[in-house]
């Protein structure tokens, strides 16, 4: 039997969760994306990619995923810095106090684990930390490609340039290389469930 968790812990914890789930990423707004993904949406994608990368690398997938989620939840207590704003502020200065703010909302059950995961992520030395970092970058590149399809604007090239040399794991380097080659030739992101969703919507709209 684990430690007891109370609903008041969950209600208090939902504050930063809700902020991250609903707060749009500033970088996409700066690039003119009207309905930009939220920080939580990015975290959702990055956590799943961390799961895949960790399995491919033989790493601790649960730890890599939790590290990815902890890093994005930290954004509830951080300004959403972009390359433009980072010219004026040092992100590390904000991160030093961000956990203290976030810790006020974390259930005691996970507070120490969150701190440990965030410190490991910032150092970027462990395999799981490298995977979590790479997963975030891969998700951003894929989202850039998705926005290119939606808006007709060019986004991906700048991210490929920015992240060149940032991938350290064998899987990460190979995926980055393959994705860059595919992007040069052009490709459509697959939408597996669109047909089923459209069929369900048509069926629901039909008079009974």
N, C-alpha and C positions, 0 to 999 in steps of 0.2 A: 504494500500500500504506500503510495507516494504522499507527499505533503498536501495538506488540504488547501483548496483554492476557493475563495469566496466571490460571490457575484459583484460585490463592491470593488474588488480588484479589477474585474473585467470592465466594469463601467468606467472606472478611472482610467484604465489602460486604453479604452476606446478613443479617448481624446486625441492623442498623437496618431493613432491608427486612422481615425477619420480625416485628420489633416493631411496625411500622406496619401490617402485614397483619393482625395478630391483636389489636391493642389496640382495645377498644371506645371509642367516643366518649363522653366523660363527660357531655356535655350531654343526650344521650338517656337515659342512666342516671338523671340527676337528674330527668328528666321521667317516669320510671317505665316506660320501655321495657325489657323484660326481656332480649330478645335484640337488643341495639343493633348497628347497623352499626359496622364498624371504621373506623379512620382511613384504612386502605388502600382500603376500599370507597368511601369518600367521594372519595378521590383519583382512583379509577378513573372515577367518574361525572363529576367536575369536569374531568378531562383530556379526556374525550370531548365535553363541552359546550363546552370551550374550543376544541376543533377546529372545531365547528360555528359558533360565534360568530366565530372568526377568519376562516373562509371567507366568512361573510356580510359581514364588515367589510373584507375585502380585506387582512387582516393576515397576519403570518407564523404560520401555524398550528402548525408544528413548535416554534417558540420559545414560543408561548403554552402549548402542551401541556407542554413541558419545564419551564416556569416553574411550572405548576400541580403537576406531579409533585415538583419540587424543594421547593416549599413544604410539601407534605404529608410528604415524607421527613424534613424538618426536625423534624417532630413527634416523631420518635424521640428527639430530644434536648431536648424541651420538655415541661413539664407541660401536660396537656390542659386549658388554662384555659377556663372557662365564664363567662357573665355574673356568676354568683355569686362564683366565685373571683377574677375580675378586679377585684372591689371591694377586694381585699386586696393584689393584686400587679399590677405593670405588665408587660404582655407584652413590651414593648420591652426591659426589663431582662434577660429571659431570652433573647431573640433575639440579643442582642449576643454572648453566649457559646455559643449553641447551635451555630453553624456550626463553631466551634473543636472542639467535641466530635464533631460529625458528620464533620468533615474527617479524623479519625483513621481512619475506615472507608471513605472514598471512594477509589476507585482514582485514582492521579495523573493518569490519562488524562482525567478529567472534573472534578477538584477545582476548578480555576480557573473552569470554566464554571458549576458549581453556585454558587459564591460570587457570580459576576456576575449570574446569574439571580435569586438570592435578594435581592441588593441592589436590583435593578431592580423586583422584585415589591414590596418594602417601600416604595420611593418611590412606586410606583403612578402614575407619570407617563406612561410609554410606552403605546401602544395595546395592546400584548400584555399588559402588566401589568394594565391595566384589564380586559381580557378575562378573564384568569386569575382575577382577584378576583370578577368578575361570575359566572363559571362556577361558582365555589365556592358563591356565594350561591344561585344557581338550583338547584344540586344539593341544597342543604339544604332549600329550600322544597319541592321535589318529593318529597324523602324524608319531610318532615313530612306531606305529603298522603298518601303511601303508608302511614305509620304511623297516620294518622287512620282509614284504611280498615280497618286490621288491628285496632286497639284500641278504636275508637269515641271516643277522646279528641280534644280540640281542640289542635292544635299549630300549624297554619299561620298563623293570625291574628297571633300574636306575631312571627313572622319577617317577615311582610309589613310590620308596623309598624316593626320594627327596621331593615329594609333599605330603607325608603322614602327615596328621594333618593340612594341609594348607587350607582345605575346611571348611568353617564356615556355609554356608547356608544349610538348610535341603536338598534342591534339589541337591546342589553341593556334599554334603557328600554321598547322596544316589547314585548319578551317578558315583562318584569315586569308591564306593564300588562295584557297579554292573560291572563297566568296568574292575576292577581288577580281579574279579571272572571270567568274560568272557575271559580275556586275559590268565589266567592260563589254561583254558580248550582249548584255541585256537579258533579263529574264523576268518572268512574272511569278510573284509569290503565290503559292498554291493556297486556295481557300477550300478546304476539304468539305466543309459542312454547308456551303452556300446553297447547293441544290436542295438539300434536305430542308433547310430553313425556308427557302422560297416555296417549296411544296407545302410545308406546314402552314405558312402564312396564307397561301391561296386557299387551302382547305378551310382555314378558320374564317376566311372572308366570304365563303360561299353561303348562300341562304340555306337555312335548315328546313 
